[in-house]
Amino acid sequence: MDETLVGVGVLIAVNDLIQRSCIMARIGLGSVAPTPIRAKNTEKFLKGKRIEDIICRQAAEVAANESSPRSRAEYRREMVKVFVKQALDRALKKFSK
């Protein structure tokens, strides 16, 4: 049996490549709540902040706290942290190209 344990999608817009201040963020989480959810507290946390490593790690923590998995909760919350951080890092790399 295949089972999705965690799904994360991130869309982020920054004001420019130098300041990298977040003007908009959308974060979707799957398989960590009874239905897919948007991590609205995490989106609010990011807005207006300079997107850098420490902020990405803090955002990942906020997202993990927004999840409410029914099973394997500790593992799924940890994976939310990992995947949100990775997704934000990847998004920022695309800006710098």
N, C-alpha and C positions, 0 to 999 in steps of 0.2 A: 504494500500500500504506500503510495506517495502522499506526503502531507507537507504542506507549506508551513514552516514554523514561524517565519517572520518575513514580512515584505515591507519595504520602505521606498517611497518615492519623494524626491526633493526637487522643487523649482525655486530658484532664488534670483533676484535681480539686485544689482548693486549700482550705486550712482556713477562710479567710474573705476578704472583699473588701479588707480593709485590709492584713493581713499578707501575703496571697497566697503562703503557704508551700505548696509542692507536697506533697500527701499521697499522690498516685498519678498515674502517667503511663503511657500506652501509646502506642507509636509504631510504625506499620507502614510498611514501605518496599516498593515494588513496582518491578520492572524494573531493579533495581540489584544483583541477585544471581541465581544460577541459579533460585531460587524466591523468592516473597515472604518477607520476614523481619520479625521484630520487632527494633527497635533497643534491645535490653535494656541495653546499656551507657549509652545516652542516658537511658533511663528511670531507671536507678540514679543517674546524674549529677543529674537534676532533683529526685529525691526529697529533701525536707527543705529545699530551697533556696527563697528568696524569688524568685518569678518576675518578673524585670524584664528590660530590654532586653539588658544584657550577658550575663546567664545564658542568654537565648534564643539569642544569637549563639554562645555557647560550646557549647550543646547541639546547635546545627546543625552545628558542626565535628565534634563527637563522632559524630553520626549519619552524616556524610559518610565518616568513617573506618571506620564499621562496614559500609559498603556494599562490594561487590566486583563491580562491573560487568564483564561480559565484553567489551563493545565500547563505544566512546565514553566510556571511563572518566572522563577528566578532566571532560568536559562533564556527565556524569551525577552525579558527586560534587558539582560546583558547584551543580547544580540541587537536589540533596538539601539543601544548605545553605540555598538560597533558600526552598524549599518548607517545610522544617521551621520556619524562622524565621517565615515568613508564617502557617503554621498555628498556631503558638504565639501569635503576635500576635492572630490572629482569635479564638482561644479566650479570651484575656484580655479582649478587647473585649466578648465575650458576658457575662463575669462582671460587668462594670461597668455593664451596662444595668439 
